[in-house]
Amino acid sequence: MGRNSLRMDEKEVNFLPKPKIPKVGCFRAVCDRIPARLVLYFLSWSGFLVSFVMRNDINFALVAMVQDPSANTTGSDHCNTLVNDMPSLEEGDNYNYTLSVANATTTVLLDGPASIDDIKFDWDSTVQAVIKSSFYWCYVLSQVVGGVATQYFGTKNVFGWSQFLTAACSLLIPHAADLHYGAVILLRSVQGFASGLTWPAMYAIVGYWIPPVERSRFMSSFQGFSIGIGLTYPLCGFIIAHFGWRQVFYTTGTIGMVWCVFWYLLAYNTPQEHPRITPEELEYIELNVSEDIKNGQGMRVPWRRIFTSMPVWAIGLTTFGRIWVHYTFIMSGPEYMQKIFCFDIQQNGLLSGAPFLCSYLSSVLFCYVADLLMDNKTLTLTNVRKLFTALSQIVPGVLVLLVGYLGYQIVTVLILWFIAVTFITASYAGAMANIVDIAPNLAGPVLAFAQTIHMTASFLQPLVTGFMVTDSQNINQWLHVFGVSSVVAISTYLIYQVFGTAEIQSWNYPVPDPEVTSSDDSAVIANQPMIKVEPGLKFDDDDDEDDDD
């Protein structure tokens, strides 16, 4: 019998040769059994982990890069730093070196020749605040660019190249610091623009790969950033203590480059493009995602409808408050630990990072509970999103205020600090997951617009802190910082409580092309579930055409 006699029923397809999958060895066969969605979860998790390691390394490294003004005065430092206890050296001692590089100057006391790693820069609090916030200027601006780019170039290209560029800039930061702090600001701005593309890119892929019942759990992969932050601080503390601050950037940049290799080998934009996905997994995805994804890849983005959508604004504004309180812990935390609690560099790294390490576990728990509430129909999807958004903002908003009032009660403050950071992650079962709920076809562009709103908090928070805290050892000034964070977090949640919803918006679906009539095949196909056709296989209609020939 000829090839034209083959029938395209499901049972027979399983026994036909699959041209995309060549004969492979045992190791490849085992790898092919790993669900493609699980691989995507790991890539998403590790991608955000690496992204936030490169993003936050400078927040901690600045503590070692910049000389402490209080170290130059006697009796003004309540921490009793080791500078006051150092034995004086005789004038002309061979081990007393004064180094000067560009805008840096310091006196280094060593057991041997001076190392450039010991250089500290005389950057004031305003310069430090600008360096910290410069990442987020272009980060905010690139959100919409990321959403549009993902629609045309796909998540694989946009996410991958953005990570590569961020890693390259990390490797260059030590050299830029030697030139001028302006060069550091420039590199951080480039990093911010590149990193701003990552979130819209990854959100866009969720709609094509992940069925609705699994989305809350998959969203926990985005909490890889919590592990990234949690690892960054103790890692930086260890590296700085043993190798100097320059090695921090060389290490994080190298990690980013290595991750890019795995991304380009394993990531695919859609299940239909994946060469190793099993027919069973592909069928499961198509059957469960087809109702949400109406041929949306490459569709025109209805920006005007998105800009005027109250549910989208509600997500953006409420998350502004979450980002504000979150970055109070992320960006101001290491400085507060050093100046108020007087922890050394390694203690600071461990205590600043530990809450973020555990917050990943809490995010998995929150997302699991959210899916459970929906599966059991205990709450509507809208109420589930509002509940977890409240947990992510009301609880940290109250606790951050208590942190300010408790002052030097270190144990109590650290416990509250830990709980607050843990609860912030509930947002990924709340407002952040809500983006895919209301617009599964346009999750990338919607996230881009929402992030343009809420990520302004990421550069406003350190700027406001820099202006409010002129004396980093004045605990009353820190109280004002924590009070503002509390007010912002709680007040912005109220907007989401009123306008938030999980209903799919009407503009989520493609607008029919007026040039295509309803009788055209393309108009019919656009509303059908996606079907994977293996190369070399034919349908019944193809057989008829061949018979006619």
Solvent accessible surface area in square Angstrom, and as a share of the most:
residue,aa,sasa,rsa
1,M,217,0.97
2,G,52,0.50
3,R,139,0.51
4,N,64,0.33
5,S,46,0.30
6,L,76,0.38
7,R,139,0.51
8,M,52,0.23
9,D,66,0.34
10,E,112,0.50
11,K,160,0.68
12,E,73,0.33
13,V,36,0.21
14,N,72,0.37
15,F,177,0.74
16,L,29,0.15
17,P,107,0.67
18,K,51,0.22
19,P,77,0.49
20,K,80,0.34
21,I,57,0.29
22,P,82,0.52
23,K,208,0.88
24,V,60,0.35
25,G,51,0.49
26,C,113,0.68
27,F,166,0.69
28,R,68,0.25
29,A,45,0.35
30,V,94,0.54
31,C,43,0.26
32,D,26,0.13
33,R,198,0.72
34,I,80,0.40
35,P,62,0.39
36,A,5,0.04
37,R,49,0.18
38,L,101,0.50
39,V,36,0.20
40,L,7,0.03
41,Y,47,0.18
42,F,115,0.48
43,L,2,0.01
44,S,0,0.00
45,W,58,0.20
46,S,12,0.08
47,G,0,0.00
48,F,0,0.00
49,L,23,0.11
50,V,8,0.05
51,S,0,0.00
52,F,9,0.04
53,V,6,0.03
54,M,0,0.00
55,R,2,0.01
56,N,1,0.00
57,D,0,0.00
58,I,0,0.00
59,N,3,0.01
60,F,0,0.00
61,A,0,0.00
62,L,3,0.01
63,V,27,0.15
64,A,13,0.10
65,M,0,0.00
66,V,13,0.07
67,Q,46,0.20
68,D,41,0.21
69,P,104,0.66
70,S,21,0.14
71,A,28,0.22
72,N,115,0.59
73,T,69,0.40
74,T,130,0.76
75,G,71,0.68
76,S,68,0.44
77,D,10,0.05
78,H,86,0.38
79,C,28,0.17
80,N,115,0.59
81,T,42,0.25
82,L,138,0.69
83,V,69,0.40
84,N,71,0.37
85,D,104,0.54
86,M,99,0.44
87,P,108,0.68
88,S,110,0.71
89,L,73,0.36
90,E,140,0.63
91,E,177,0.79
92,G,70,0.68
93,D,43,0.22
94,N,121,0.62
95,Y,106,0.40
96,N,67,0.34
97,Y,65,0.25
98,T,101,0.59
99,L,39,0.19
100,S,88,0.57
101,V,43,0.25
102,A,69,0.54
103,N,34,0.17
104,A,1,0.01
105,T,57,0.33
106,T,22,0.13
107,T,77,0.45
108,V,10,0.06
109,L,71,0.35
110,L,49,0.24
111,D,143,0.74
112,G,17,0.17
113,P,119,0.75
114,A,33,0.26
115,S,47,0.30
116,I,90,0.46
117,D,30,0.16
118,D,53,0.28
119,I,3,0.02
120,K,76,0.32
121,F,0,0.00
122,D,74,0.38
123,W,9,0.03
124,D,87,0.45
125,S,53,0.34
126,T,71,0.42
127,V,23,0.13
128,Q,43,0.19
129,A,10,0.08
130,V,37,0.21
131,I,0,0.00
132,K,22,0.09
133,S,0,0.00
134,S,0,0.00
135,F,0,0.00
136,Y,1,0.00
137,W,90,0.32
138,C,35,0.21
139,Y,1,0.00
140,V,10,0.06
141,L,125,0.62
142,S,0,0.00
143,Q,0,0.00
144,V,47,0.27
145,V,69,0.40
146,G,0,0.00
147,G,0,0.00
148,V,53,0.30
149,A,20,0.16
150,T,10,0.06
151,Q,20,0.09
152,Y,165,0.63
153,F,133,0.56
154,G,8,0.07
155,T,4,0.02
156,K,43,0.18
157,N,67,0.34
158,V,12,0.07
159,F,0,0.00
160,G,0,0.00
161,W,155,0.54
162,S,3,0.02
163,Q,1,0.00
164,F,82,0.34
165,L,78,0.39
166,T,0,0.00
167,A,0,0.00
168,A,28,0.21
169,C,6,0.04
170,S,0,0.00
171,L,53,0.26
172,L,95,0.47
173,I,0,0.00
174,P,0,0.00
175,H,101,0.45
176,A,7,0.05
177,A,0,0.00
178,D,26,0.14
179,L,130,0.64
180,H,86,0.38
181,Y,68,0.26
182,G,31,0.30
183,A,25,0.20
184,V,0,0.00
185,I,29,0.14
186,L,116,0.58
187,L,26,0.13
188,R,1,0.00
189,S,14,0.09
190,V,50,0.29
191,Q,0,0.00
192,G,0,0.00
193,F,80,0.33
194,A,1,0.01
195,S,1,0.00
196,G,0,0.00
197,L,26,0.13
198,T,0,0.00
199,W,8,0.03
200,P,0,0.00
201,A,0,0.00
202,M,0,0.00
203,Y,0,0.00
204,A,10,0.08
205,I,3,0.01
206,V,0,0.00
207,G,0,0.00
208,Y,18,0.07
209,W,3,0.01
210,I,2,0.01
211,P,0,0.00
212,P,55,0.34
213,V,80,0.46
214,E,35,0.16
215,R,11,0.04
216,S,0,0.00
217,R,103,0.37
218,F,10,0.04
219,M,1,0.00
220,S,3,0.02
221,S,0,0.00
222,F,0,0.00
223,Q,0,0.00
224,G,0,0.00
225,F,6,0.03
226,S,0,0.00
227,I,23,0.12
228,G,0,0.00
229,I,0,0.00
230,G,0,0.00
231,L,76,0.38
232,T,0,0.00
233,Y,0,0.00
234,P,33,0.21
235,L,59,0.29
236,C,1,0.00
237,G,0,0.00
238,F,99,0.41
239,I,11,0.06
240,I,23,0.12
241,A,50,0.39
242,H,106,0.47
243,F,117,0.49
244,G,12,0.11
245,W,5,0.02
246,R,14,0.05
247,Q,66,0.29
248,V,0,0.00
249,F,0,0.00
250,Y,63,0.24
251,T,45,0.26
252,T,1,0.00
253,G,0,0.00
254,T,74,0.43
255,I,66,0.34
256,G,0,0.00
257,M,50,0.23
258,V,81,0.46
259,W,16,0.05
260,C,9,0.05
261,V,89,0.51
262,F,111,0.46
263,W,0,0.00
264,Y,72,0.27
265,L,114,0.57
266,L,59,0.29
267,A,1,0.01
268,Y,42,0.16
269,N,23,0.12
270,T,9,0.05
271,P,0,0.00
272,Q,38,0.17
273,E,83,0.37
274,H,12,0.05
275,P,31,0.19
276,R,50,0.18
277,I,7,0.04
278,T,48,0.28
279,P,56,0.35
280,E,112,0.50
281,E,17,0.08
282,L,11,0.06
283,E,71,0.32
284,Y,76,0.29
285,I,2,0.01
286,E,21,0.09
287,L,119,0.59
288,N,58,0.30
289,V,1,0.01
290,S,14,0.09
291,E,121,0.54
292,D,16,0.08
293,I,8,0.04
294,K,56,0.24
295,N,89,0.46
296,G,0,0.00
297,Q,98,0.43
298,G,48,0.46
299,M,23,0.10
300,R,214,0.78
301,V,29,0.17
302,P,33,0.21
303,W,57,0.20
304,R,174,0.64
305,R,98,0.36
306,I,0,0.00
307,F,85,0.35
308,T,94,0.55
309,S,9,0.06
310,M,90,0.40
311,P,19,0.12
312,V,0,0.00
313,W,86,0.30
314,A,0,0.00
315,I,1,0.00
316,G,0,0.00
317,L,55,0.27
318,T,0,0.00
319,T,1,0.00
320,F,38,0.16
321,G,0,0.00
322,R,4,0.01
323,I,10,0.05
324,W,19,0.07
325,V,0,0.00
326,H,3,0.01
327,Y,5,0.02
328,T,0,0.00
329,F,2,0.01
330,I,1,0.00
331,M,3,0.01
332,S,5,0.03
333,G,1,0.01
334,P,1,0.01
335,E,50,0.22
336,Y,1,0.00
337,M,0,0.00
338,Q,52,0.23
339,K,25,0.11
340,I,2,0.01
341,F,11,0.05
342,C,51,0.31
343,F,31,0.13
344,D,82,0.42
345,I,40,0.21
346,Q,77,0.34
347,Q,91,0.41
348,N,0,0.00
349,G,0,0.00
350,L,105,0.52
351,L,53,0.26
352,S,4,0.02
353,G,0,0.00
354,A,30,0.23
355,P,6,0.04
356,F,1,0.00
357,L,55,0.27
358,C,51,0.30
359,S,1,0.00
360,Y,33,0.13
361,L,121,0.60
362,S,14,0.09
363,S,0,0.00
364,V,58,0.33
365,L,107,0.53
366,F,25,0.10
367,C,0,0.00
368,Y,110,0.42
369,V,51,0.29
370,A,0,0.00
371,D,3,0.02
372,L,77,0.38
373,L,34,0.17
374,M,41,0.18
375,D,81,0.42
376,N,98,0.50
377,K,175,0.74
378,T,85,0.50
379,L,63,0.32
380,T,85,0.49
381,L,58,0.29
382,T,29,0.17
383,N,71,0.37
384,V,0,0.00
385,R,5,0.02
386,K,30,0.13
387,L,74,0.37
388,F,5,0.02
389,T,1,0.00
390,A,22,0.17
391,L,48,0.24
392,S,0,0.00
393,Q,1,0.01
394,I,55,0.28
395,V,41,0.24
396,P,0,0.00
397,G,0,0.00
398,V,71,0.41
399,L,21,0.11
400,V,0,0.00
401,L,64,0.32
402,L,76,0.38
403,V,0,0.00
404,G,7,0.07
405,Y,150,0.57
406,L,43,0.22
407,G,11,0.10
408,Y,118,0.45
409,Q,101,0.45
410,I,62,0.32
411,V,110,0.63
412,T,56,0.32
413,V,0,0.00
414,L,40,0.20
415,I,94,0.48
416,L,27,0.14
417,W,5,0.02
418,F,75,0.31
419,I,66,0.34
420,A,0,0.00
421,V,1,0.00
422,T,24,0.14
423,F,56,0.24
424,I,1,0.00
425,T,2,0.01
426,A,0,0.00
427,S,2,0.01
428,Y,5,0.02
429,A,0,0.00
430,G,0,0.00
431,A,1,0.01
432,M,1,0.01
433,A,2,0.02
434,N,1,0.00
435,I,0,0.00
436,V,1,0.00
437,D,12,0.06
438,I,0,0.00
439,A,0,0.00
440,P,1,0.01
441,N,5,0.03
442,L,0,0.00
443,A,1,0.01
444,G,0,0.00
445,P,0,0.00
446,V,0,0.00
447,L,0,0.00
448,A,0,0.00
449,F,20,0.08
450,A,0,0.00
451,Q,4,0.02
452,T,40,0.23
453,I,24,0.12
454,H,0,0.00
455,M,5,0.02
456,T,34,0.20
457,A,0,0.00
458,S,0,0.00
459,F,41,0.17
460,L,66,0.33
461,Q,1,0.00
462,P,6,0.04
463,L,43,0.21
464,V,49,0.28
465,T,11,0.06
466,G,18,0.17
467,F,144,0.60
468,M,54,0.24
469,V,10,0.06
470,T,105,0.61
471,D,73,0.38
472,S,25,0.16
473,Q,30,0.14
474,N,51,0.26
475,I,35,0.18
476,N,95,0.49
477,Q,35,0.16
478,W,1,0.00
479,L,40,0.20
480,H,106,0.47
481,V,5,0.03
482,F,2,0.01
483,G,17,0.16
484,V,52,0.30
485,S,0,0.00
486,S,6,0.04
487,V,102,0.58
488,V,26,0.15
489,A,0,0.00
490,I,55,0.28
491,S,53,0.34
492,T,19,0.11
493,Y,17,0.07
494,L,105,0.52
495,I,55,0.28
496,Y,1,0.00
497,Q,80,0.35
498,V,105,0.60
499,F,93,0.39
500,G,7,0.07
501,T,30,0.18
502,A,9,0.07
503,E,120,0.54
504,I,65,0.33
505,Q,31,0.14
506,S,82,0.53
507,W,17,0.06
508,N,0,0.00
509,Y,81,0.31
510,P,47,0.30
511,V,132,0.76
512,P,112,0.71
513,D,65,0.34
514,P,128,0.80
515,E,154,0.69
516,V,55,0.32
517,T,77,0.45
518,S,105,0.68
519,S,96,0.62
520,D,54,0.28
521,D,109,0.56
522,S,65,0.42
523,A,27,0.21
524,V,79,0.46
525,I,117,0.59
526,A,32,0.25
527,N,102,0.53
528,Q,97,0.43
529,P,66,0.41
530,M,60,0.27
531,I,127,0.64
532,K,46,0.20
533,V,70,0.40
534,E,22,0.10
535,P,64,0.41
536,G,45,0.44
537,L,30,0.15
538,K,79,0.34
539,F,85,0.35
540,D,54,0.28
541,D,100,0.52
542,D,49,0.25
543,D,15,0.08
544,D,83,0.43
545,E,106,0.47
546,D,49,0.25
547,D,104,0.54
548,D,124,0.64
549,D,153,0.79
